[in-house]
Amino acid sequence: MLSTQRLGIAWIGALLALAATPAWAALPFVGGAGSRSAWGYHPPAGESARYPDVCSLDAPYDEPPFIADANTGMSCPDPATESPRCTGPFCPANGVCEGTVALHEDLNACQGGDCCVPGSVSMGSVVNVVPYLERPAEWPFSADPAVDHSTNVDDSPGIARAIECAASLSYYRRTVAFPAGRYVLRTPLRPEHDALTLEGPELSPDTRPGDPETATLVAIPCNPEQLPGAIQVHKAAWGGQQPDQVWGLWIRNLQIQLTEGPRKKANSGIQLNNCADCEVENVIMRYAPLSPQLPSCKPANLDGIGFAVGSGGVIRNVIVDGTPKGGIYLASVPGYHDTPPILVENCEIKNIDGPVGAIAIKIITANVTVRNCEVHHSIIHPGDGSTATQGGHGLRVATQARVAPGMPSAVPANVLVQDSYFHHNAGTGVAVASVVENERPTGIRIERVRTAYNGSYGVNVQAGAGVQLRDLWSWGNGFYGIYISSGTSLPASSIRVGSVILERPLVFNNSLRATSGSHPGIKIDASNVTIYGGEVARCDASRGRQSSAIQQQCWLSGPTGGQVLFRPENNVIWGAGVRGTSAPEMLACPHE
């Protein structure tokens, strides 16, 4: 058995000098967690040129767009309307978990420094969680994954005491240190204290699941509908007041295994609400149920990492793998919540594949930057066994209808996406959209982004104003490389595309799913679109049916029975090159 406590003591000693360092400071490498691989996506050197030989980009590849897998069309044999509840001493017979009203800190019969275990605090600011665990003799603390199937282990109350102890310390920043090993959480941790760090030994992006030299939090919620996930921050409001804000929480160097989640009310493995200047860094989160589970049977409302209700900060060096509904979910309502800046960088979001949603990164707030991220293999597996796989998007920037009376709709604004790669998603690589009649995303900039081998479009702009696409590459997608479409089933007067600018797009070898006809690389069913420069090419006649370059066309918009015919106006196409495709053209209106 690995002596995780001995390793943990050595690691904690190395951590002490870093207890007050900023989030960007690197931790010492303790070995065993893998090589120092780079997190996120970084374009190969050969792809950094602004005007490369476009047809050399796709030459080495001969693959279809991603639209299905072996489990597509396999229905859930016994679809659950709510998530199962575990059994054991931590789950009362009535199914209501401990901590419904009071937090674990309040249930521990201690407050502040009274919670501290002698010898657990080092240098006044670092608390080792291991002395706080109350493990039965048959399950000593270790990295043994068999503990996941125990019925008498719950590390949540002990870790909550360690958090309470750390919060009582007088230092500016306090650290709750997780030595290497495996921790079982029956209810989520709630580190609702300012300037607090939860941290394990260093991770690299190629760290193996459950690596014994890393700290793994295994979330086995006693009631996933009530208290899901591994870490939750949302202070309760008292007397009708706004809840207090948590400031400066850092979550670093942890593996997280999610085993269940909610099927009714959406929540995340790490859910931070009203959390200012908070950071999730060097975290690997995987959905891995305790028993085999079809994607169509996964909990439909479980996301990976959520920043909501006015949260801001950084999500950096993160891998989210296999969560059902979404990977990263950013959701605050401008004008109702604060919308501080959020930076998402150096992340990989993959295999988002539950029965609904399946959107790797969803943004329904303002002031977000996404850069150097790789997003791939998102796909919906409908629980009814259908084979519809249009869902499963890489990135979706979209409005959301109001969720309560008196609350405005959530409308994204000031969103920047840079140097990222969206590929092999069953739906669209990047989508900008609105489901609200009189609202649309504004100020959306997408720069040096690649979209490839997605089942539908590379990029689809359905609604937006001030949308800029610069140096975008789009190839090998199922349909158009770029589709700008104003058609909607909302009232014909709905606000849709206001202005879209494409600068130097490279669009080639798309429409791989089409079996006949001639299809464009860029399709425009909208007004106020400008294209400067770039190239639209068909490099290989056997690869897709993108034999047209840019097509404009009239469109119908409105609900059935109330549709109105629109024609493209104020569109400008200048300097776009073509290779193996026809010149830009205006099609005859098929609706006349």
C-alpha positions in Angstrom: 0.0 0.0 0.0 1.3 3.4 -0.9 2.3 5.5 2.1 0.4 8.5 1.1 0.6 10.2 4.5 4.5 10.1 4.4 4.5 11.5 0.9 1.9 14.1 1.9 4.0 15.4 4.8 7.0 15.9 2.5 4.8 17.7 -0.1 3.1 19.9 2.5 6.6 21.0 3.6 7.4 22.1 0.1 4.0 23.8 -0.1 4.6 26.1 2.9 6.8 28.6 1.1 4.1 28.9 -1.6 1.1 29.3 0.7 0.8 33.0 -0.1 1.9 33.0 -3.7 -0.3 34.2 -6.5 -2.3 31.8 -8.6 0.0 32.0 -11.5 3.0 30.8 -9.5 4.1 27.2 -10.4 4.2 24.6 -7.6 7.2 22.3 -7.2 7.1 19.1 -9.1 6.7 16.1 -6.8 7.0 13.4 -9.4 4.8 10.6 -10.5 1.9 12.6 -12.0 3.3 12.5 -15.5 5.5 14.7 -17.7 5.4 18.5 -17.9 3.1 18.4 -20.9 1.4 21.7 -22.0 -2.1 22.3 -21.0 -4.7 23.3 -23.6 -4.3 23.8 -27.3 -1.3 25.5 -29.0 -1.3 25.7 -32.8 1.6 23.8 -34.5 4.3 26.1 -35.7 3.4 25.4 -39.3 -0.1 26.7 -38.8 0.8 30.1 -37.4 1.2 31.8 -40.8 -1.7 34.1 -41.6 -1.7 33.1 -45.3 -0.6 29.5 -45.5 -1.0 27.2 -48.5 -4.6 26.4 -47.7 -4.7 23.1 -49.5 -1.8 21.8 -47.5 -3.8 22.0 -44.2 -6.2 19.2 -44.9 -3.8 17.0 -47.1 -2.8 14.5 -44.4 -6.4 13.7 -43.4 -9.1 11.6 -44.9 -11.8 11.3 -42.2 -15.6 11.9 -42.0 -17.2 14.5 -39.7 -18.1 13.3 -36.3 -21.8 12.4 -36.2 -22.2 9.2 -34.3 -20.6 6.5 -32.2 -21.4 2.9 -31.2 -23.9 4.1 -28.6 -25.9 6.4 -30.7 -29.5 5.2 -30.9 -29.2 3.0 -27.8 -32.0 4.1 -25.5 -31.8 4.1 -21.8 -33.6 0.9 -20.7 -35.0 2.3 -17.5 -34.8 6.1 -17.7 -34.8 7.7 -14.2 -36.8 10.8 -13.4 -34.4 11.6 -10.5 -31.0 10.4 -9.5 -30.5 7.4 -7.2 -29.7 7.9 -3.6 -27.0 5.9 -1.8 -27.4 3.9 1.3 -25.2 4.0 4.5 -25.0 5.8 7.8 -24.5 9.2 6.0 -27.9 8.9 4.3 -30.9 8.9 6.8 -33.8 6.7 6.1 -35.9 9.6 4.9 -33.4 10.3 2.1 -32.6 13.7 3.3 -28.8 14.2 3.6 -27.1 15.8 6.5 -26.4 19.4 5.8 -29.8 20.3 4.3 -30.0 23.5 6.2 -26.8 23.7 8.3 -23.4 23.3 6.7 -21.0 20.5 7.8 -19.1 23.2 9.6 -22.1 23.7 11.9 -22.7 20.0 12.4 -19.2 19.3 13.6 -19.8 20.7 17.1 -16.9 23.0 16.7 -16.3 26.6 15.5 -13.2 28.3 14.2 -10.0 27.4 15.9 -11.8 24.8 18.1 -12.0 22.7 14.9 -8.2 22.4 14.5 -6.6 19.0 15.3 -3.3 19.3 17.1 -0.4 18.9 14.7 -2.4 19.4 11.6 -1.5 23.1 11.1 2.0 23.9 9.7 3.6 27.4 9.6 0.4 28.9 10.7 -1.4 28.8 7.4 -1.5 25.2 5.9 -3.9 22.6 7.2 -3.4 18.9 6.3 -6.8 17.3 5.9 -5.7 13.7 6.7 -5.8 14.0 10.5 -9.4 15.1 10.2 -10.6 12.0 8.3 -12.6 9.5 10.4 -12.0 6.3 8.5 -13.1 2.9 9.8 -10.2 0.5 10.4 -11.0 -1.5 7.3 -10.6 1.6 5.1 -7.4 3.4 6.1 -6.6 6.5 4.0 -4.8 5.5 0.8 -5.2 5.8 -3.0 -7.1 2.5 -3.2 -10.0 2.9 -5.6 -11.9 0.1 -3.9 -13.0 2.7 -1.3 -15.4 4.0 -3.9 -17.6 1.0 -3.3 -17.6 1.2 0.5 -20.8 1.9 2.4 -19.3 3.4 5.6 -16.8 6.0 4.4 -17.6 9.7 4.1 -14.7 12.1 4.2 -16.9 15.2 3.7 -17.4 16.0 7.4 -13.8 15.7 8.3 -12.7 17.9 5.4 -15.3 20.4 6.4 -13.6 20.6 9.8 -10.2 21.2 8.1 -11.8 24.0 6.1 -13.3 25.5 9.2 -9.9 25.3 10.9 -8.1 27.0 8.0 -10.7 29.7 7.9 -9.9 30.6 11.5 -6.2 31.1 10.9 -5.0 34.7 11.0 -2.9 34.6 7.8 -4.0 36.5 4.7 -4.3 33.3 2.6 -5.0 29.9 4.2 -4.4 26.6 2.5 -6.3 23.3 2.9 -3.8 20.7 1.7 -4.9 17.3 0.3 -2.0 14.8 0.4 -2.0 12.2 -2.4 -4.7 9.7 -2.0 -8.5 9.2 -2.5 -11.2 11.1 -0.7 -14.9 10.0 -0.7 -17.4 12.9 -0.7 -21.0 12.0 0.1 -21.9 15.7 0.1 -20.0 18.4 -1.6 -17.3 20.5 0.1 -18.4 24.1 0.7 -15.3 26.3 1.1 -17.3 29.5 1.6 -14.5 31.6 3.0 -12.4 34.4 1.6 -8.7 33.9 0.5 -8.9 30.1 0.9 -7.0 27.6 -1.2 -7.9 23.9 -1.7 -4.8 22.2 -3.1 -3.3 18.8 -3.9 0.1 17.7 -5.3 0.9 19.0 -8.7 -0.9 17.6 -11.8 0.1 17.5 -15.4 -2.4 17.2 -18.3 -1.5 13.6 -18.9 -2.0 12.5 -15.3 -3.7 9.1 -15.2 -7.1 8.7 -13.5 -6.5 8.0 -9.8 -2.8 8.4 -10.0 -1.6 7.4 -6.5 0.7 10.4 -6.3 -2.2 12.9 -6.8 -5.3 13.8 -4.7 -8.6 12.5 -6.1 -11.9 13.7 -4.8 -14.6 11.1 -5.6 -18.1 12.6 -5.5 -20.6 9.9 -4.5 -23.5 12.1 -3.5 -26.0 10.6 -1.0 -28.7 12.6 -2.8 -27.6 14.0 -6.2 -30.8 16.0 -6.6 -30.2 17.8 -3.3 -26.4 18.1 -2.9 -24.5 17.1 -6.1 -21.0 17.5 -7.2 -17.6 17.8 -5.4 -17.4 21.5 -4.5 -20.2 24.0 -4.2 -20.1 27.6 -3.2 -23.4 29.5 -2.7 -23.9 31.3 0.6 -27.4 31.4 1.8 -29.3 34.7 2.0 -30.9 35.7 5.3 -33.9 38.0 5.8 -34.4 38.7 2.2 -30.8 40.1 1.8 -28.5 39.2 -1.1 -26.2 36.4 -0.2 -22.7 37.3 0.9 -20.0 37.0 -1.8 -17.0 34.7 -1.4 -13.7 36.2 -2.5 -10.5 34.7 -3.7 -11.2 31.0 -3.5 -8.6 28.9 -5.3 -9.1 25.3 -6.3 -5.9 23.8 -7.6 -4.2 20.5 -8.4 -7.0 18.1 -7.8 -8.5 15.2 -9.7 -12.2 15.0 -9.4 -14.3 11.9 -10.2 -18.0 12.5 -10.6 -20.1 9.3 -10.3 -23.7 10.7 -10.3 -25.6 13.9 -10.7 -29.0 15.6 -10.9 -31.7 14.8 -13.4 -34.0 17.7 -12.4 -32.2 20.9 -11.4 -28.9 21.7 -13.2 -25.7 21.8 -11.2 -22.0 21.2 -11.7 -19.2 19.2 -10.3 -17.6 22.5 -9.2 -20.3 25.1 -8.9 -19.2 28.6 -7.8 -22.0 31.1 -7.3 -21.3 34.7 -6.3 -17.6 34.0 -6.1 -15.3 36.9 -6.9 -11.7 36.6 -8.2 -12.0 32.8 -7.8 -9.8 30.3 -9.6 -10.0 26.7 -10.8 -6.5 25.7 -11.9 -4.8 22.5 -12.7 -7.9 20.4 -12.3 -8.8 17.2 -14.1 -12.5 16.3 -13.8 -14.0 13.1 -15.2 -17.4 11.6 -15.1 -16.9 7.9 -14.2 -19.9 6.2 -12.7 -19.4 3.3 -10.2 -21.1 0.9 -12.5 -21.3 0.9 -16.4 -23.8 3.4 -17.7 -24.9 4.2 -21.3 -24.5 7.9 -22.3 -28.3 8.0 -22.7 -28.7 7.1 -19.0 -26.3 9.7 -17.7 -27.7 12.4 -15.3 -29.1 15.0 -17.8 -28.4 18.1 -15.7 -24.8 17.6 -14.7 -22.2 20.1 -15.9 -18.5 20.1 -15.2 -17.5 23.6 -13.9 -20.0 26.3 -13.4 -19.4 30.0 -12.7 -22.8 31.7 -12.1 -24.8 34.3 -10.2 -22.1 36.9 -10.5 -19.0 34.8 -10.3 -15.8 35.9 -11.9 -12.1 34.8 -12.1 -10.1 32.2 -13.9 -10.5 28.6 -15.2 -7.0 27.6 -16.2 -5.3 24.4 -17.1 -8.4 22.2 -16.8 -9.6 19.0 -18.4 -13.3 18.1 -18.3 -14.0 14.7 -19.7 -17.4 13.0 -20.1 -19.8 15.2 -18.1 -23.3 14.8 -19.6 -24.8 18.2 -20.1 -21.8 20.6 -20.4 -18.2 21.0 -19.7 -17.8 24.6 -18.7 -21.0 26.7 -18.0 -20.7 30.4 -17.5 -24.1 32.0 -16.6 -24.8 35.3 -15.0 -27.4 37.8 -16.0 -26.0 41.2 -17.0 -27.9 44.0 -15.3 -29.1 41.7 -12.6 -25.9 40.0 -11.4 -22.4 41.4 -11.4 -20.6 40.2 -14.5 -16.9 40.4 -13.6 -14.3 39.1 -16.1 -13.9 35.4 -16.6 -10.8 33.9 -18.3 -10.9 30.4 -19.6 -7.5 29.3 -20.9 -5.5 26.2 -21.7 -8.4 23.8 -21.2 -9.5 20.6 -22.9 -13.2 19.8 -22.9 -14.1 16.5 -24.4 -16.6 13.7 -24.7 -19.6 15.7 -23.4 -22.2 13.1 -24.3 -25.4 12.9 -22.2 -29.0 12.8 -23.2 -29.6 16.5 -23.5 -27.5 19.6 -24.2 -24.0 18.2 -24.7 -22.4 21.6 -25.1 -18.8 21.7 -24.2 -18.5 25.4 -23.4 -21.7 27.4 -22.9 -21.6 31.2 -22.4 -24.7 33.1 -21.4 -23.0 36.0 -19.6 -20.8 39.0 -20.3 -17.1 39.7 -20.2 -15.6 36.3 -21.0 -12.3 35.4 -22.7 -11.6 31.9 -24.0 -8.2 31.1 -25.3 -5.9 28.2 -26.1 -8.6 25.6 -25.6 -9.3 22.3 -27.4 -12.9 21.2 -27.5 -13.9 17.9 -29.2 -16.3 15.0 -29.3 -19.5 16.4 -27.9 -22.6 14.5 -28.9 -26.1 14.0 -27.7 -27.3 10.5 -27.0 -31.1 10.8 -26.7 -32.6 8.7 -24.0 -35.4 7.6 -26.3 -33.0 5.7 -28.6 -33.3 8.0 -31.6 -30.4 8.6 -33.8 -30.7 12.4 -34.0 -27.1 13.7 -33.4 -27.4 17.3 -34.5 -26.8 18.3 -30.9 -23.4 18.3 -29.3 -21.8 21.7 -29.9 -18.2 22.8 -29.1 -19.0 26.4 -28.1 -22.3 28.1 -27.8 -22.6 31.8 -27.0 -26.4 32.4 -26.6 -29.1 34.3 -24.9 -31.2 32.6 -22.3 -34.8 33.4 -21.5 -35.6 34.8 -18.1 -35.8 32.1 -15.5 -37.9 34.1 -12.9 -40.3 37.0 -12.9 -38.6 40.3 -12.6 -35.3 38.9 -13.9 -34.1 40.0 -17.3 -32.9 37.6 -20.0 -29.3 36.6 -19.9 -27.6 38.2 -22.9 -23.9 37.6 -23.7 -21.7 40.6 -24.4 -18.0 41.3 -24.8 -16.9 37.7 -25.5 -13.5 37.0 -27.0 -12.4 33.6 -28.2 -8.8 33.2 -29.4 -6.4 30.5 -30.6 -8.7 27.5 -29.9 -9.6 24.4 -31.8 -13.2 23.0 -32.0 -13.3 19.7 -33.8 -15.3 16.4 -34.0 -18.4 17.7 -32.4 -21.6 16.1 -33.6 -23.3 19.5 -34.0 -21.6 22.8 -34.7 -18.1 23.8 -33.7 -18.9 27.4 -32.7 -22.5 28.8 -32.5 -23.7 32.4 -31.7 -27.5 32.4 -31.2 -30.5 33.8 -29.5 -33.7 32.2 -28.2 -35.1 35.5 -27.0 -37.2 37.6 -29.4 -35.7 41.0 -28.8 -32.2 40.2 -27.6 -29.0 39.0 -29.2 -25.3 38.5 -28.2 -23.2 41.6 -28.8 -19.5 42.3 -29.1 -18.5 38.7 -30.0 -14.9 38.4 -31.3 -13.5 35.1 -32.6 -9.9 35.2 -33.6 -7.5 32.6 -35.0 -9.9 29.8 -34.2 -10.0 26.4 -36.1 -13.2 24.4 -36.6 -12.9 21.0 -38.3 -14.7 17.7 -38.7 -17.9 18.8 -36.9 -21.1 17.0 -37.9 -22.9 20.2 -38.8 -21.3 23.6 -39.5 -17.9 24.9 -38.5 -19.4 28.2 -37.4 -23.0 29.2 -37.3 -24.1 32.7 -36.5 -27.9 32.8 -36.0 -28.1 36.1 -34.1 -25.7 38.7 -33.0 -24.5 42.3 -33.4 -20.9 43.3 -33.6 -19.7 39.8 -34.4 -16.1 39.6 -35.7 -14.5 36.5 -37.1 -10.8 37.1 -37.8 -8.3 34.6 -39.3 -10.8 31.7 -38.9 -10.0 28.3 -40.5 -12.9 25.9 -41.2 -12.5 22.6 -42.9 -13.9 19.1 -43.2 -17.3 19.9 -41.6 -20.5 18.1 -42.4 -22.2 21.1 -44.0 -21.1 24.7 -44.6 -17.8 25.9 -43.1 -19.5 29.1 -42.1 -23.3 29.7 -42.0 -24.7 33.1 -41.2 -28.5 32.6 -40.9 -31.2 35.0 -39.8 -34.1 32.6 -40.2 -36.1 31.8 -37.0 -39.4 30.4 -35.8 -39.7 33.3 -33.4 -41.8 36.3 -34.6 -40.5 37.7 -37.9 -39.7 41.0 -36.2 -37.2 39.2 -33.9 -33.8 40.9 -33.6 -31.3 38.6 -35.4 -28.1 39.3 -37.2 -27.1 43.0 -36.8 -23.5 43.1 -38.2 -21.0 40.3 -38.9 -17.5 40.9 -40.2 -15.3 38.1 -41.5 -11.6 39.0 -42.1 -9.3 36.6 -43.9 -11.3 33.3 -43.5 -9.8 30.1 -44.8 -12.7 27.7 -45.7 -12.0 24.5 -47.6 -13.2 20.9 -48.2 -16.5 21.2 -46.3 -20.0 19.7 -47.0 -18.6 16.2 -46.3 -22.1 14.9 -45.4 -23.7 16.1 -48.7 -24.1 13.3 -51.3 -25.2 15.4 -54.2 -25.3 19.0 -55.4 -23.0 21.9 -55.2 -22.6 23.5 -51.8 -20.9 26.7 -50.6 -18.1 27.1 -48.1 -19.8 30.2 -46.7 -23.6 30.5 -46.8 -25.3 33.9 -46.0 -29.0 34.1 -45.3 -28.7 37.5 -43.5 -28.0 41.2 -44.0 -25.1 43.4 -42.9 -22.4 40.9 -43.5 -18.9 41.9 -44.7 -16.2 39.6 -45.9 -12.6 40.9 -46.4 -10.0 38.7 -48.0 -9.4 35.0 -47.2 -9.8 32.0 -49.5 -12.6 29.5 -50.1 -11.2 26.3 -51.7 -12.0 22.8 -52.8 -8.7 21.1 -52.7 -9.7 17.5 -53.4 -12.8 16.7 -55.5 -13.3 13.5 -53.5 -13.5 15.4 -50.2 -16.9 16.9 -49.8 -19.1 18.9 -52.1 -18.0 22.4 -51.4 -17.7 23.4 -55.0 -19.2 26.9 -54.5 -17.4 29.6 -52.6 -19.9 32.1 -51.1 -23.6 32.1 -51.6 -26.2 34.7 -50.6 -29.9 33.9 -50.5 -33.2 35.2 -49.4 -34.9 33.5 -46.4 -38.2 33.1 -44.6 -38.5 34.0 -40.9 -41.3 33.7 -38.4 -43.6 31.0 -37.0 -45.6 28.7 -39.3 -48.4 30.7 -40.8 -46.7 34.0 -40.1 -43.5 33.8 -42.1 -42.1 36.8 -43.9 -39.7 36.9 -46.8 -36.4 38.7 -46.4 -33.6 39.5 -48.8 -29.9 40.1 -48.0 -29.0 43.8 -47.9 -25.8 45.7 -47.2 -23.6 42.7 -47.7 -20.0 43.3 -48.9 -17.6 40.7 -50.3 -14.2 42.0 -51.1 -10.9 40.3 -52.0 -12.0 36.7 -51.2 -10.0 34.2 -53.3 -11.3 31.0 -54.7 -9.6 27.8 -55.6 -11.6 24.9 -57.2 -14.8 26.7 -56.4 -17.2 29.0 -58.2 -17.1 32.8 -57.6 -19.3 34.4 -55.0 -22.9 34.5 -56.1 -26.4 35.6 -55.3 -28.9 32.8 -55.7 -32.4 33.2 -57.1 -35.0 33.4 -54.4 -36.6 29.9 -54.1 -39.6 31.3 -52.1 -41.0 33.3 -55.1 
